[in-house]
Amino acid sequence: MGETRLSAACTVQVLLFASLRDRAGWSSRPFTLSAHTLCTPQAIWQLLDLGAWPGGVRVAVNQSFVAADHPLNDGDELAFLPPFTGG
């Protein structure tokens, strides 16, 4: 009933796009959060060591946009997308 639960170990496939990919030097990599850790995009972002959460970054889980505090499940695909520009 709306309760936040800590997970067993959570492994997600992380995808980075555009400037985020360039900054990290990779585009796709698995990441694992240990048991008893809240598994969210924000928690994974901290593991990436890419600095503070940048404004405008969008988060998608399994190809659907979600909030940064969305709970993740083992095996999810997590994508971080920088702001898009163009015309």
PDB file of N, CA, C and O in Angstrom:
ATOM      1  N   MET A   1       0.820  -1.188   0.000  1.00  0.00           N
ATOM      2  CA  MET A   1       0.000   0.000   0.000  1.00  0.00           C
ATOM      3  C   MET A   1       0.865   1.253   0.000  1.00  0.00           C
ATOM      4  O   MET A   1       1.003   1.899   1.038  1.00  0.00           O
ATOM      5  N   GLY A   2       1.460   1.616  -1.160  1.00  0.00           N
ATOM      6  CA  GLY A   2       2.300   2.785  -1.270  1.00  0.00           C
ATOM      7  C   GLY A   2       3.568   2.720  -0.451  1.00  0.00           C
ATOM      8  O   GLY A   2       4.175   3.753  -0.172  1.00  0.00           O
ATOM      9  N   GLU A   3       3.980   1.534  -0.063  1.00  0.00           N
ATOM     10  CA  GLU A   3       5.138   1.421   0.813  1.00  0.00           C
ATOM     11  C   GLU A   3       6.407   1.280  -0.012  1.00  0.00           C
ATOM     12  O   GLU A   3       6.424   0.564  -1.013  1.00  0.00           O
ATOM     13  N   THR A   4       7.474   1.963   0.407  1.00  0.00           N
ATOM     14  CA  THR A   4       8.762   1.856  -0.255  1.00  0.00           C
ATOM     15  C   THR A   4       9.465   0.634   0.300  1.00  0.00           C
ATOM     16  O   THR A   4       9.571   0.456   1.513  1.00  0.00           O
ATOM     17  N   ARG A   5       9.947  -0.209  -0.608  1.00  0.00           N
ATOM     18  CA  ARG A   5      10.621  -1.400  -0.112  1.00  0.00           C
ATOM     19  C   ARG A   5      12.050  -1.425  -0.626  1.00  0.00           C
ATOM     20  O   ARG A   5      12.343  -0.980  -1.735  1.00  0.00           O
ATOM     21  N   LEU A   6      12.924  -1.955   0.205  1.00  0.00           N
ATOM     22  CA  LEU A   6      14.301  -2.149  -0.200  1.00  0.00           C
ATOM     23  C   LEU A   6      14.372  -3.468  -0.945  1.00  0.00           C
ATOM     24  O   LEU A   6      13.663  -4.421  -0.620  1.00  0.00           O
ATOM     25  N   SER A   7      15.225  -3.511  -1.936  1.00  0.00           N
ATOM     26  CA  SER A   7      15.257  -4.669  -2.807  1.00  0.00           C
ATOM     27  C   SER A   7      16.359  -5.638  -2.421  1.00  0.00           C
ATOM     28  O   SER A   7      17.265  -5.318  -1.652  1.00  0.00           O
ATOM     29  N   ALA A   8      16.247  -6.833  -2.982  1.00  0.00           N
ATOM     30  CA  ALA A   8      17.396  -7.723  -3.032  1.00  0.00           C
ATOM     31  C   ALA A   8      18.331  -7.064  -4.043  1.00  0.00           C
ATOM     32  O   ALA A   8      17.999  -6.000  -4.566  1.00  0.00           O
ATOM     33  N   ALA A   9      19.460  -7.645  -4.329  1.00  0.00           N
ATOM     34  CA  ALA A   9      20.360  -7.049  -5.310  1.00  0.00           C
ATOM     35  C   ALA A   9      19.579  -6.756  -6.591  1.00  0.00           C
ATOM     36  O   ALA A   9      18.768  -7.570  -7.035  1.00  0.00           O
ATOM     37  N   CYS A  10      19.828  -5.602  -7.170  1.00  0.00           N
ATOM     38  CA  CYS A  10      19.096  -5.127  -8.343  1.00  0.00           C
ATOM     39  C   CYS A  10      20.106  -4.828  -9.446  1.00  0.00           C
ATOM     40  O   CYS A  10      20.964  -3.961  -9.280  1.00  0.00           O
ATOM     41  N   THR A  11      20.013  -5.531 -10.562  1.00  0.00           N
ATOM     42  CA  THR A  11      20.884  -5.273 -11.700  1.00  0.00           C
ATOM     43  C   THR A  11      20.041  -4.717 -12.834  1.00  0.00           C
ATOM     44  O   THR A  11      19.038  -5.312 -13.228  1.00  0.00           O
ATOM     45  N   VAL A  12      20.459  -3.568 -13.354  1.00  0.00           N
ATOM     46  CA  VAL A  12      19.760  -2.944 -14.474  1.00  0.00           C
ATOM     47  C   VAL A  12      20.768  -2.643 -15.577  1.00  0.00           C
ATOM     48  O   VAL A  12      21.949  -2.419 -15.311  1.00  0.00           O
ATOM     49  N   GLN A  13      20.287  -2.642 -16.810  1.00  0.00           N
ATOM     50  CA  GLN A  13      21.112  -2.260 -17.949  1.00  0.00           C
ATOM     51  C   GLN A  13      20.951  -0.761 -18.134  1.00  0.00           C
ATOM     52  O   GLN A  13      19.845  -0.284 -18.391  1.00  0.00           O
ATOM     53  N   VAL A  14      22.037  -0.015 -18.006  1.00  0.00           N
ATOM     54  CA  VAL A  14      21.991   1.444 -18.090  1.00  0.00           C
ATOM     55  C   VAL A  14      22.438   1.877 -19.478  1.00  0.00           C
ATOM     56  O   VAL A  14      23.472   1.436 -19.981  1.00  0.00           O
ATOM     57  N   LEU A  15      21.638   2.752 -20.089  1.00  0.00           N
ATOM     58  CA  LEU A  15      21.948   3.322 -21.393  1.00  0.00           C
ATOM     59  C   LEU A  15      22.136   4.822 -21.239  1.00  0.00           C
ATOM     60  O   LEU A  15      21.338   5.492 -20.583  1.00  0.00           O
ATOM     61  N   LEU A  16      23.198   5.347 -21.849  1.00  0.00           N
ATOM     62  CA  LEU A  16      23.447   6.790 -21.866  1.00  0.00           C
ATOM     63  C   LEU A  16      23.421   7.262 -23.311  1.00  0.00           C
ATOM     64  O   LEU A  16      23.862   6.552 -24.215  1.00  0.00           O
ATOM     65  N   PHE A  17      22.904   8.460 -23.520  1.00  0.00           N
ATOM     66  CA  PHE A  17      22.787   8.994 -24.864  1.00  0.00           C
ATOM     67  C   PHE A  17      23.468  10.351 -24.981  1.00  0.00           C
ATOM     68  O   PHE A  17      23.588  11.093 -24.005  1.00  0.00           O
ATOM     69  N   ALA A  18      23.909  10.658 -26.198  1.00  0.00           N
ATOM     70  CA  ALA A  18      24.433  11.969 -26.592  1.00  0.00           C
ATOM     71  C   ALA A  18      25.535  12.457 -25.650  1.00  0.00           C
ATOM     72  O   ALA A  18      26.518  11.749 -25.435  1.00  0.00           O
ATOM     73  N   SER A  19      25.381  13.654 -25.088  1.00  0.00           N
ATOM     74  CA  SER A  19      26.438  14.249 -24.261  1.00  0.00           C
ATOM     75  C   SER A  19      26.733  13.425 -23.013  1.00  0.00           C
ATOM     76  O   SER A  19      27.869  13.420 -22.539  1.00  0.00           O
ATOM     77  N   LEU A  20      25.742  12.732 -22.475  1.00  0.00           N
ATOM     78  CA  LEU A  20      25.987  11.876 -21.302  1.00  0.00           C
ATOM     79  C   LEU A  20      26.889  10.703 -21.683  1.00  0.00           C
ATOM     80  O   LEU A  20      27.789  10.339 -20.926  1.00  0.00           O
ATOM     81  N   ARG A  21      26.653  10.121 -22.841  1.00  0.00           N
ATOM     82  CA  ARG A  21      27.497   9.036 -23.345  1.00  0.00           C
ATOM     83  C   ARG A  21      28.919   9.541 -23.563  1.00  0.00           C
ATOM     84  O   ARG A  21      29.884   8.864 -23.208  1.00  0.00           O
ATOM     85  N   ASP A  22      29.048  10.728 -24.146  1.00  0.00           N
ATOM     86  CA  ASP A  22      30.369  11.295 -24.397  1.00  0.00           C
ATOM     87  C   ASP A  22      31.117  11.544 -23.093  1.00  0.00           C
ATOM     88  O   ASP A  22      32.314  11.272 -22.999  1.00  0.00           O
ATOM     89  N   ARG A  23      30.423  12.053 -22.102  1.00  0.00           N
ATOM     90  CA  ARG A  23      31.033  12.354 -20.804  1.00  0.00           C
ATOM     91  C   ARG A  23      31.497  11.084 -20.088  1.00  0.00           C
ATOM     92  O   ARG A  23      32.567  11.069 -19.481  1.00  0.00           O
ATOM     93  N   ALA A  24      30.702  10.030 -20.159  1.00  0.00           N
ATOM     94  CA  ALA A  24      31.027   8.783 -19.460  1.00  0.00           C
ATOM     95  C   ALA A  24      32.041   7.930 -20.228  1.00  0.00           C
ATOM     96  O   ALA A  24      32.822   7.192 -19.628  1.00  0.00           O
ATOM     97  N   GLY A  25      32.020   8.040 -21.559  1.00  0.00           N
ATOM     98  CA  GLY A  25      32.910   7.217 -22.372  1.00  0.00           C
ATOM     99  C   GLY A  25      32.351   5.830 -22.672  1.00  0.00           C
ATOM    100  O   GLY A  25      33.091   4.955 -23.123  1.00  0.00           O
ATOM    101  N   TRP A  26      31.080   5.617 -22.433  1.00  0.00           N
ATOM    102  CA  TRP A  26      30.416   4.349 -22.744  1.00  0.00           C
ATOM    103  C   TRP A  26      28.940   4.626 -23.005  1.00  0.00           C
ATOM    104  O   TRP A  26      28.421   5.673 -22.617  1.00  0.00           O
ATOM    105  N   SER A  27      28.264   3.684 -23.666  1.00  0.00           N
ATOM    106  CA  SER A  27      26.851   3.892 -23.989  1.00  0.00           C
ATOM    107  C   SER A  27      25.912   2.905 -23.299  1.00  0.00           C
ATOM    108  O   SER A  27      24.738   3.214 -23.096  1.00  0.00           O
ATOM    109  N   SER A  28      26.410   1.726 -22.937  1.00  0.00           N
ATOM    110  CA  SER A  28      25.553   0.713 -22.324  1.00  0.00           C
ATOM    111  C   SER A  28      26.388  -0.137 -21.379  1.00  0.00           C
ATOM    112  O   SER A  28      27.473  -0.605 -21.725  1.00  0.00           O
ATOM    113  N   ARG A  29      25.848  -0.324 -20.164  1.00  0.00           N
ATOM    114  CA  ARG A  29      26.594  -1.079 -19.160  1.00  0.00           C
ATOM    115  C   ARG A  29      25.641  -1.560 -18.071  1.00  0.00           C
ATOM    116  O   ARG A  29      24.722  -0.832 -17.695  1.00  0.00           O
ATOM    117  N   PRO A  30      25.846  -2.777 -17.555  1.00  0.00           N
ATOM    118  CA  PRO A  30      25.027  -3.224 -16.427  1.00  0.00           C
ATOM    119  C   PRO A  30      25.532  -2.615 -15.117  1.00  0.00           C
ATOM    120  O   PRO A  30      26.736  -2.448 -14.923  1.00  0.00           O
ATOM    121  N   PHE A  31      24.606  -2.288 -14.229  1.00  0.00           N
ATOM    122  CA  PHE A  31      24.951  -1.795 -12.895  1.00  0.00           C
ATOM    123  C   PHE A  31      24.139  -2.568 -11.879  1.00  0.00           C
ATOM    124  O   PHE A  31      22.972  -2.889 -12.103  1.00  0.00           O
ATOM    125  N   THR A  32      24.778  -2.864 -10.753  1.00  0.00           N
ATOM    126  CA  THR A  32      24.117  -3.612  -9.689  1.00  0.00           C
ATOM    127  C   THR A  32      24.147  -2.813  -8.401  1.00  0.00           C
ATOM    128  O   THR A  32      25.195  -2.318  -7.984  1.00  0.00           O
ATOM    129  N   LEU A  33      22.988  -2.694  -7.777  1.00  0.00           N
ATOM    130  CA  LEU A  33      22.898  -2.136  -6.427  1.00  0.00           C
ATOM    131  C   LEU A  33      22.754  -3.308  -5.474  1.00  0.00           C
ATOM    132  O   LEU A  33      22.007  -4.250  -5.739  1.00  0.00           O
ATOM    133  N   SER A  34      23.473  -3.244  -4.367  1.00  0.00           N
ATOM    134  CA  SER A  34      23.457  -4.354  -3.416  1.00  0.00           C
ATOM    135  C   SER A  34      22.109  -4.478  -2.725  1.00  0.00           C
ATOM    136  O   SER A  34      21.271  -3.578  -2.776  1.00  0.00           O
ATOM    137  N   ALA A  35      21.931  -5.608  -2.086  1.00  0.00           N
ATOM    138  CA  ALA A  35      20.698  -5.862  -1.336  1.00  0.00           C
ATOM    139  C   ALA A  35      20.507  -4.779  -0.288  1.00  0.00           C
ATOM    140  O   ALA A  35      21.477  -4.199   0.200  1.00  0.00           O
ATOM    141  N   HIS A  36      19.274  -4.512   0.052  1.00  0.00           N
ATOM    142  CA  HIS A  36      18.892  -3.536   1.076  1.00  0.00           C
ATOM    143  C   HIS A  36      19.201  -2.096   0.663  1.00  0.00           C
ATOM    144  O   HIS A  36      19.345  -1.218   1.513  1.00  0.00           O
ATOM    145  N   THR A  37      19.302  -1.862  -0.645  1.00  0.00           N
ATOM    146  CA  THR A  37      19.494  -0.521  -1.179  1.00  0.00           C
ATOM    147  C   THR A  37      18.266  -0.173  -2.008  1.00  0.00           C
ATOM    148  O   THR A  37      17.782  -1.001  -2.780  1.00  0.00           O
ATOM    149  N   LEU A  38      17.766   1.033  -1.857  1.00  0.00           N
ATOM    150  CA  LEU A  38      16.641   1.466  -2.671  1.00  0.00           C
ATOM    151  C   LEU A  38      17.120   1.582  -4.115  1.00  0.00           C
ATOM    152  O   LEU A  38      18.052   2.335  -4.396  1.00  0.00           O
ATOM    153  N   CYS A  39      16.509   0.860  -5.014  1.00  0.00           N
ATOM    154  CA  CYS A  39      16.930   0.811  -6.414  1.00  0.00           C
ATOM    155  C   CYS A  39      16.068   1.778  -7.225  1.00  0.00           C
ATOM    156  O   CYS A  39      14.929   1.470  -7.574  1.00  0.00           O
ATOM    157  N   THR A  40      16.629   2.951  -7.519  1.00  0.00           N
ATOM    158  CA  THR A  40      15.943   3.991  -8.282  1.00  0.00           C
ATOM    159  C   THR A  40      16.918   4.567  -9.310  1.00  0.00           C
ATOM    160  O   THR A  40      18.126   4.366  -9.183  1.00  0.00           O
ATOM    161  N   PRO A  41      16.421   5.276 -10.321  1.00  0.00           N
ATOM    162  CA  PRO A  41      17.329   5.950 -11.243  1.00  0.00           C
ATOM    163  C   PRO A  41      18.290   6.906 -10.529  1.00  0.00           C
ATOM    164  O   PRO A  41      19.459   6.995 -10.906  1.00  0.00           O
ATOM    165  N   GLN A  42      17.815   7.623  -9.501  1.00  0.00           N
ATOM    166  CA  GLN A  42      18.702   8.532  -8.764  1.00  0.00           C
ATOM    167  C   GLN A  42      19.853   7.777  -8.115  1.00  0.00           C
ATOM    168  O   GLN A  42      20.991   8.245  -8.144  1.00  0.00           O
ATOM    169  N   ALA A  43      19.576   6.616  -7.530  1.00  0.00           N
ATOM    170  CA  ALA A  43      20.631   5.820  -6.892  1.00  0.00           C
ATOM    171  C   ALA A  43      21.638   5.326  -7.927  1.00  0.00           C
ATOM    172  O   ALA A  43      22.843   5.337  -7.677  1.00  0.00           O
ATOM    173  N   ILE A  44      21.149   4.895  -9.081  1.00  0.00           N
ATOM    174  CA  ILE A  44      22.048   4.454 -10.150  1.00  0.00           C
ATOM    175  C   ILE A  44      22.882   5.631 -10.644  1.00  0.00           C
ATOM    176  O   ILE A  44      24.078   5.474 -10.891  1.00  0.00           O
ATOM    177  N   TRP A  45      22.271   6.812 -10.795  1.00  0.00           N
ATOM    178  CA  TRP A  45      22.998   7.993 -11.261  1.00  0.00           C
ATOM    179  C   TRP A  45      24.217   8.254 -10.374  1.00  0.00           C
ATOM    180  O   TRP A  45      25.291   8.580 -10.880  1.00  0.00           O
ATOM    181  N   GLN A  46      24.061   8.114  -9.069  1.00  0.00           N
ATOM    182  CA  GLN A  46      25.185   8.340  -8.159  1.00  0.00           C
ATOM    183  C   GLN A  46      26.322   7.356  -8.420  1.00  0.00           C
ATOM    184  O   GLN A  46      27.490   7.714  -8.265  1.00  0.00           O
ATOM    185  N   LEU A  47      26.004   6.132  -8.811  1.00  0.00           N
ATOM    186  CA  LEU A  47      27.039   5.153  -9.144  1.00  0.00           C
ATOM    187  C   LEU A  47      27.802   5.525 -10.412  1.00  0.00           C
ATOM    188  O   LEU A  47      28.955   5.129 -10.581  1.00  0.00           O
ATOM    189  N   LEU A  48      27.172   6.275 -11.292  1.00  0.00           N
ATOM    190  CA  LEU A  48      27.795   6.625 -12.567  1.00  0.00           C
ATOM    191  C   LEU A  48      28.949   7.601 -12.407  1.00  0.00           C
ATOM    192  O   LEU A  48      29.793   7.712 -13.296  1.00  0.00           O
ATOM    193  N   ASP A  49      28.999   8.309 -11.283  1.00  0.00           N
ATOM    194  CA  ASP A  49      30.068   9.269 -11.004  1.00  0.00           C
ATOM    195  C   ASP A  49      30.155  10.344 -12.094  1.00  0.00           C
ATOM    196  O   ASP A  49      31.243  10.698 -12.550  1.00  0.00           O
ATOM    197  N   LEU A  50      28.986  10.853 -12.502  1.00  0.00           N
ATOM    198  CA  LEU A  50      28.935  11.900 -13.523  1.00  0.00           C
ATOM    199  C   LEU A  50      28.574  13.262 -12.937  1.00  0.00           C
ATOM    200  O   LEU A  50      28.212  14.182 -13.670  1.00  0.00           O
ATOM    201  N   GLY A  51      28.673  13.386 -11.619  1.00  0.00           N
ATOM    202  CA  GLY A  51      28.384  14.663 -10.980  1.00  0.00           C
ATOM    203  C   GLY A  51      26.940  14.773 -10.537  1.00  0.00           C
ATOM    204  O   GLY A  51      26.199  13.792 -10.490  1.00  0.00           O
ATOM    205  N   ALA A  52      26.567  16.000 -10.216  1.00  0.00           N
ATOM    206  CA  ALA A  52      25.206  16.275  -9.732  1.00  0.00           C
ATOM    207  C   ALA A  52      24.186  15.974 -10.829  1.00  0.00           C
ATOM    208  O   ALA A  52      24.495  16.001 -12.020  1.00  0.00           O
ATOM    209  N   TRP A  53      22.968  15.688 -10.387  1.00  0.00           N
ATOM    210  CA  TRP A  53      21.870  15.421 -11.322  1.00  0.00           C
ATOM    211  C   TRP A  53      21.662  16.651 -12.200  1.00  0.00           C
ATOM    212  O   TRP A  53      21.311  17.709 -11.678  1.00  0.00           O
ATOM    213  N   PRO A  54      21.864  16.554 -13.517  1.00  0.00           N
ATOM    214  CA  PRO A  54      21.718  17.720 -14.387  1.00  0.00           C
ATOM    215  C   PRO A  54      20.257  18.034 -14.687  1.00  0.00           C
ATOM    216  O   PRO A  54      19.444  17.133 -14.890  1.00  0.00           O
ATOM    217  N   GLY A  55      19.943  19.302 -14.712  1.00  0.00           N
ATOM    218  CA  GLY A  55      18.588  19.720 -15.057  1.00  0.00           C
ATOM    219  C   GLY A  55      18.242  19.300 -16.470  1.00  0.00           C
ATOM    220  O   GLY A  55      19.086  19.354 -17.363  1.00  0.00           O
ATOM    221  N   GLY A  56      17.022  18.888 -16.672  1.00  0.00           N
ATOM    222  CA  GLY A  56      16.554  18.552 -18.006  1.00  0.00           C
ATOM    223  C   GLY A  56      16.781  17.116 -18.430  1.00  0.00           C
ATOM    224  O   GLY A  56      16.272  16.702 -19.472  1.00  0.00           O
ATOM    225  N   VAL A  57      17.533  16.339 -17.656  1.00  0.00           N
ATOM    226  CA  VAL A  57      17.754  14.944 -18.025  1.00  0.00           C
ATOM    227  C   VAL A  57      16.452  14.169 -17.852  1.00  0.00           C
ATOM    228  O   VAL A  57      15.783  14.280 -16.824  1.00  0.00           O
ATOM    229  N   ARG A  58      16.105  13.390 -18.863  1.00  0.00           N
ATOM    230  CA  ARG A  58      14.905  12.544 -18.812  1.00  0.00           C
ATOM    231  C   ARG A  58      15.328  11.124 -18.472  1.00  0.00           C
ATOM    232  O   ARG A  58      16.436  10.697 -18.795  1.00  0.00           O
ATOM    233  N   VAL A  59      14.441  10.409 -17.823  1.00  0.00           N
ATOM    234  CA  VAL A  59      14.694   9.025 -17.416  1.00  0.00           C
ATOM    235  C   VAL A  59      13.631   8.140 -18.058  1.00  0.00           C
ATOM    236  O   VAL A  59      12.442   8.457 -18.023  1.00  0.00           O
ATOM    237  N   ALA A  60      14.065   7.037 -18.638  1.00  0.00           N
ATOM    238  CA  ALA A  60      13.129   6.053 -19.187  1.00  0.00           C
ATOM    239  C   ALA A  60      13.465   4.679 -18.613  1.00  0.00           C
ATOM    240  O   ALA A  60      14.631   4.300 -18.514  1.00  0.00           O
ATOM    241  N   VAL A  61      12.431   3.950 -18.241  1.00  0.00           N
ATOM    242  CA  VAL A  61      12.581   2.571 -17.788  1.00  0.00           C
ATOM    243  C   VAL A  61      11.774   1.698 -18.737  1.00  0.00           C
ATOM    244  O   VAL A  61      10.569   1.878 -18.913  1.00  0.00           O
ATOM    245  N   ASN A  62      12.472   0.755 -19.336  1.00  0.00           N
ATOM    246  CA  ASN A  62      11.837  -0.138 -20.314  1.00  0.00           C
ATOM    247  C   ASN A  62      11.085   0.658 -21.383  1.00  0.00           C
ATOM    248  O   ASN A  62       9.973   0.309 -21.780  1.00  0.00           O
ATOM    249  N   GLN A  63      11.732   1.744 -21.838  1.00  0.00           N
ATOM    250  CA  GLN A  63      11.275   2.600 -22.932  1.00  0.00           C
ATOM    251  C   GLN A  63      10.034   3.422 -22.617  1.00  0.00           C
ATOM    252  O   GLN A  63       9.314   3.832 -23.527  1.00  0.00           O
ATOM    253  N   SER A  64       9.777   3.666 -21.334  1.00  0.00           N
ATOM    254  CA  SER A  64       8.693   4.563 -20.911  1.00  0.00           C
ATOM    255  C   SER A  64       9.270   5.602 -19.962  1.00  0.00           C
ATOM    256  O   SER A  64      10.002   5.258 -19.034  1.00  0.00           O
ATOM    257  N   PHE A  65       8.946   6.872 -20.188  1.00  0.00           N
ATOM    258  CA  PHE A  65       9.457   7.925 -19.313  1.00  0.00           C
ATOM    259  C   PHE A  65       8.876   7.791 -17.913  1.00  0.00           C
ATOM    260  O   PHE A  65       7.686   7.529 -17.735  1.00  0.00           O
ATOM    261  N   VAL A  66       9.753   7.978 -16.914  1.00  0.00           N
ATOM    262  CA  VAL A  66       9.366   7.861 -15.506  1.00  0.00           C
ATOM    263  C   VAL A  66      10.055   8.959 -14.707  1.00  0.00           C
ATOM    264  O   VAL A  66      10.928   9.657 -15.224  1.00  0.00           O
ATOM    265  N   ALA A  67       9.659   9.110 -13.446  1.00  0.00           N
ATOM    266  CA  ALA A  67      10.305  10.050 -12.528  1.00  0.00           C
ATOM    267  C   ALA A  67      11.636   9.465 -12.046  1.00  0.00           C
ATOM    268  O   ALA A  67      11.850   8.254 -12.095  1.00  0.00           O
ATOM    269  N   ALA A  68      12.515  10.338 -11.585  1.00  0.00           N
ATOM    270  CA  ALA A  68      13.841   9.920 -11.126  1.00  0.00           C
ATOM    271  C   ALA A  68      13.792   9.038  -9.888  1.00  0.00           C
ATOM    272  O   ALA A  68      14.755   8.328  -9.597  1.00  0.00           O
ATOM    273  N   ASP A  69      12.681   9.073  -9.154  1.00  0.00           N
ATOM    274  CA  ASP A  69      12.570   8.239  -7.955  1.00  0.00           C
ATOM    275  C   ASP A  69      11.726   6.979  -8.200  1.00  0.00           C
ATOM    276  O   ASP A  69      11.305   6.312  -7.255  1.00  0.00           O
ATOM    277  N   HIS A  70      11.489   6.667  -9.463  1.00  0.00           N
ATOM    278  CA  HIS A  70      10.704   5.480  -9.832  1.00  0.00           C
ATOM    279  C   HIS A  70      11.428   4.214  -9.363  1.00  0.00           C
ATOM    280  O   HIS A  70      12.621   4.070  -9.628  1.00  0.00           O
ATOM    281  N   PRO A  71      10.750   3.302  -8.680  1.00  0.00           N
ATOM    282  CA  PRO A  71      11.411   2.067  -8.252  1.00  0.00           C
ATOM    283  C   PRO A  71      11.760   1.178  -9.443  1.00  0.00           C
ATOM    284  O   PRO A  71      10.959   0.999 -10.361  1.00  0.00           O
ATOM    285  N   LEU A  72      12.958   0.631  -9.408  1.00  0.00           N
ATOM    286  CA  LEU A  72      13.423  -0.250 -10.471  1.00  0.00           C
ATOM    287  C   LEU A  72      13.327  -1.703 -10.028  1.00  0.00           C
ATOM    288  O   LEU A  72      13.398  -2.020  -8.840  1.00  0.00           O
ATOM    289  N   ASN A  73      13.165  -2.566 -11.003  1.00  0.00           N
ATOM    290  CA  ASN A  73      13.154  -4.005 -10.759  1.00  0.00           C
ATOM    291  C   ASN A  73      14.374  -4.632 -11.405  1.00  0.00           C
ATOM    292  O   ASN A  73      14.896  -4.130 -12.400  1.00  0.00           O
ATOM    293  N   ASP A  74      14.816  -5.725 -10.833  1.00  0.00           N
ATOM    294  CA  ASP A  74      15.937  -6.456 -11.397  1.00  0.00           C
ATOM    295  C   ASP A  74      15.646  -6.763 -12.863  1.00  0.00           C
ATOM    296  O   ASP A  74      14.566  -7.250 -13.199  1.00  0.00           O
ATOM    297  N   GLY A  75      16.615  -6.476 -13.735  1.00  0.00           N
ATOM    298  CA  GLY A  75      16.458  -6.753 -15.159  1.00  0.00           C
ATOM    299  C   GLY A  75      15.913  -5.606 -15.983  1.00  0.00           C
ATOM    300  O   GLY A  75      15.826  -5.721 -17.206  1.00  0.00           O
ATOM    301  N   ASP A  76      15.541  -4.492 -15.344  1.00  0.00           N
ATOM    302  CA  ASP A  76      15.024  -3.342 -16.092  1.00  0.00           C
ATOM    303  C   ASP A  76      16.104  -2.725 -16.973  1.00  0.00           C
ATOM    304  O   ASP A  76      17.298  -2.849 -16.700  1.00  0.00           O
ATOM    305  N   GLU A  77      15.654  -2.055 -18.042  1.00  0.00           N
ATOM    306  CA  GLU A  77      16.525  -1.225 -18.865  1.00  0.00           C
ATOM    307  C   GLU A  77      16.280   0.219 -18.445  1.00  0.00           C
ATOM    308  O   GLU A  77      15.144   0.693 -18.461  1.00  0.00           O
ATOM    309  N   LEU A  78      17.345   0.911 -18.073  1.00  0.00           N
ATOM    310  CA  LEU A  78      17.266   2.286 -17.581  1.00  0.00           C
ATOM    311  C   LEU A  78      18.045   3.188 -18.520  1.00  0.00           C
ATOM    312  O   LEU A  78      19.236   2.975 -18.742  1.00  0.00           O
ATOM    313  N   ALA A  79      17.382   4.195 -19.072  1.00  0.00           N
ATOM    314  CA  ALA A  79      18.041   5.119 -19.992  1.00  0.00           C
ATOM    315  C   ALA A  79      18.020   6.534 -19.424  1.00  0.00           C
ATOM    316  O   ALA A  79      17.007   7.000 -18.903  1.00  0.00           O
ATOM    317  N   PHE A  80      19.169   7.205 -19.540  1.00  0.00           N
ATOM    318  CA  PHE A  80      19.285   8.619 -19.189  1.00  0.00           C
ATOM    319  C   PHE A  80      19.460   9.389 -20.490  1.00  0.00           C
ATOM    320  O   PHE A  80      20.376   9.116 -21.265  1.00  0.00           O
ATOM    321  N   LEU A  81      18.571  10.360 -20.724  1.00  0.00           N
ATOM    322  CA  LEU A  81      18.583  11.122 -21.966  1.00  0.00           C
ATOM    323  C   LEU A  81      18.746  12.601 -21.656  1.00  0.00           C
ATOM    324  O   LEU A  81      17.952  13.162 -20.901  1.00  0.00           O
ATOM    325  N   PRO A  82      19.767  13.247 -22.228  1.00  0.00           N
ATOM    326  CA  PRO A  82      19.938  14.679 -21.997  1.00  0.00           C
ATOM    327  C   PRO A  82      18.867  15.463 -22.747  1.00  0.00           C
ATOM    328  O   PRO A  82      18.160  14.909 -23.588  1.00  0.00           O
ATOM    329  N   PRO A  83      18.750  16.752 -22.440  1.00  0.00           N
ATOM    330  CA  PRO A  83      17.781  17.573 -23.174  1.00  0.00           C
ATOM    331  C   PRO A  83      18.081  17.528 -24.675  1.00  0.00           C
ATOM    332  O   PRO A  83      19.241  17.543 -25.087  1.00  0.00           O
ATOM    333  N   PHE A  84      17.041  17.473 -25.466  1.00  0.00           N
ATOM    334  CA  PHE A  84      17.192  17.444 -26.917  1.00  0.00           C
ATOM    335  C   PHE A  84      16.994  18.847 -27.468  1.00  0.00           C
ATOM    336  O   PHE A  84      16.165  19.615 -26.979  1.00  0.00           O
ATOM    337  N   THR A  85      17.775  19.166 -28.501  1.00  0.00           N
ATOM    338  CA  THR A  85      17.603  20.440 -29.192  1.00  0.00           C
ATOM    339  C   THR A  85      17.489  20.144 -30.679  1.00  0.00           C
ATOM    340  O   THR A  85      17.797  19.044 -31.137  1.00  0.00           O
ATOM    341  N   GLY A  86      17.062  21.104 -31.390  1.00  0.00           N
ATOM    342  CA  GLY A  86      16.953  20.920 -32.832  1.00  0.00           C
ATOM    343  C   GLY A  86      15.688  21.564 -33.351  1.00  0.00           C
ATOM    344  O   GLY A  86      14.917  22.165 -32.603  1.00  0.00           O
ATOM    345  N   GLY A  87      15.497  21.426 -34.629  1.00  0.00           N
ATOM    346  CA  GLY A  87      14.340  22.078 -35.198  1.00  0.00           C
ATOM    347  C   GLY A  87      13.633  21.266 -36.212  1.00  0.00           C
ATOM    348  O   GLY A  87      12.631  21.712 -36.771  1.00  0.00           O
TER     349      GLY A  87
END
